[in-house]
């Protein structure tokens, strides 16, 4: 049996319709990873910098690999957002960016062992619910 008969058929028009949403979703994931890298770099910078304050931060942006990688990923995220906004509806796509807060909270819990209190979990649920409602509205 070929894979074409197993998978449901998806037209090119359907793929193009969801492309901006997929791009923004990727943008949120990459943006969250960028924030984690920047946090890691900033923490290292505060511990190891010979130049405290603004000068140390400026030097660290180019010399600390975590900070530099985080800023590069922000650039990638921005390019993806631009590509998505060229093709999609701003009112539909922009709320999806709020998922970045969800990814950051979850990654911070896993990587930095930050607490996920009930109020934070409630906020995450509200964000996910809001994005789901907006996504459902966009399909009708």
C-alpha positions as CSV (number, residue, x, y, z in Angstrom):
1,X,0.0,0.0,0.0
2,X,1.4,3.4,-0.9
3,X,1.7,6.2,1.5
4,X,-0.5,8.3,-0.7
5,X,-3.5,6.0,0.1
6,X,-2.8,6.0,3.8
7,X,-2.5,9.8,4.4
8,X,-5.5,12.0,3.8
9,X,-5.2,14.1,0.7
10,X,-4.3,17.7,1.4
11,X,-4.5,20.2,-1.4
12,X,-1.9,22.8,-2.1
13,X,-4.5,25.5,-1.3
14,X,-5.0,23.9,2.2
15,X,-1.2,23.8,2.7
16,X,-0.9,27.4,1.8
17,X,-3.7,28.4,4.1
18,X,-1.9,26.9,7.1
19,X,1.6,27.9,6.2
20,X,1.5,31.3,8.0
21,X,0.2,29.6,11.2
22,X,2.9,27.0,11.0
23,X,5.5,29.7,10.5
24,X,4.3,31.7,13.5
25,X,4.1,28.5,15.6
26,X,7.8,27.9,14.8
27,X,8.5,31.5,15.5
28,X,7.1,31.0,19.1
29,X,9.3,27.9,19.7
30,X,12.4,29.6,18.4
31,X,11.7,32.8,20.3
32,X,11.3,30.8,23.5
33,X,14.6,29.0,23.0
34,X,16.2,32.3,22.3
35,X,14.9,33.7,25.6
36,X,16.3,30.6,27.4
37,X,19.7,31.1,25.8
38,X,19.7,34.8,26.6
39,X,18.9,34.0,30.2
40,X,21.7,31.4,30.4
41,X,24.1,33.9,28.8
42,X,23.1,36.7,31.1
43,X,23.5,34.5,34.1
44,X,27.0,33.5,33.0
45,X,27.9,37.1,32.1
46,X,26.9,38.3,35.6
47,X,29.2,35.6,37.2
48,X,32.2,35.9,34.9
49,X,32.3,39.4,33.5
50,X,35.4,41.5,34.2
51,X,33.3,44.5,33.2
52,X,30.1,44.9,35.2
53,X,27.1,47.0,34.0
54,X,26.4,48.2,30.5
55,X,29.9,47.8,29.1
56,X,30.0,44.1,30.3
57,X,26.6,43.5,28.8
58,X,27.6,45.1,25.5
59,X,30.8,43.0,25.3
60,X,29.0,39.9,26.3
61,X,26.5,40.2,23.5
62,X,29.3,39.4,21.1
63,X,31.6,37.3,23.2
64,X,29.2,35.0,25.2
65,X,28.1,32.1,23.0
66,X,24.8,31.7,24.8
67,X,23.9,35.4,24.4
68,X,25.0,35.5,20.8
69,X,23.1,32.4,19.9
70,X,20.0,33.7,21.6
71,X,20.1,37.0,19.6
72,X,20.7,35.0,16.4
73,X,17.7,32.9,17.1
74,X,15.7,36.1,17.7
75,X,16.7,37.1,14.2
76,X,15.5,33.8,12.8
77,X,12.3,34.2,14.7
78,X,11.8,37.7,13.3
79,X,12.4,36.5,9.7
80,X,9.8,33.7,10.2
81,X,7.3,36.2,11.6
82,X,7.8,38.5,8.6
83,X,7.2,35.6,6.2
84,X,4.1,34.6,8.0
85,X,2.7,38.1,8.2
86,X,3.1,38.6,4.4
87,X,0.7,35.7,3.8
88,X,-1.6,35.6,6.8
89,X,-4.1,37.7,8.7
90,X,-2.5,39.8,11.4
91,X,-5.6,39.4,13.7
92,X,-5.3,35.7,13.4
93,X,-1.6,35.2,13.6
94,X,-0.5,37.7,16.2
95,X,-2.3,36.1,19.2
96,X,-0.5,32.9,18.4
97,X,2.7,34.7,19.4
98,X,1.4,34.6,23.0
99,X,2.3,30.9,23.0
100,X,5.9,32.1,23.4
101,X,5.0,32.8,27.1
102,X,3.8,29.2,27.4
103,X,7.0,27.7,26.0
104,X,9.2,30.0,28.1
105,X,7.3,29.0,31.3
106,X,7.6,25.3,30.5
107,X,11.3,25.5,29.4
108,X,12.1,27.5,32.5
109,X,10.5,24.8,34.6
110,X,12.5,22.1,33.0
111,X,15.9,23.9,32.5
112,X,16.1,26.4,35.4
113,X,13.8,24.5,37.8
114,X,11.5,27.5,38.2
115,X,8.2,26.9,39.9
116,X,5.0,26.4,38.1
117,X,2.5,27.6,40.7
118,X,-1.2,27.2,40.2
119,X,-1.7,30.8,39.2
120,X,1.0,30.5,36.5
121,X,-0.6,27.2,35.3
122,X,-4.0,29.0,35.2
123,X,-2.4,31.8,33.1
124,X,-0.9,29.2,30.7
125,X,-4.3,27.6,30.4
126,X,-5.9,30.9,29.6
127,X,-3.3,31.6,26.9
128,X,-3.7,28.2,25.3
129,X,-7.5,28.4,25.5
130,X,-7.5,31.9,23.9
131,X,-5.3,30.9,21.0
132,X,-7.5,27.8,20.5
133,X,-10.6,29.9,20.4
134,X,-9.1,32.3,17.9
135,X,-7.9,29.4,15.8
136,X,-11.3,27.9,15.8
137,X,-12.8,31.3,14.8
138,X,-10.3,31.5,11.9
139,X,-11.5,28.2,10.4
140,X,-15.2,29.1,10.2
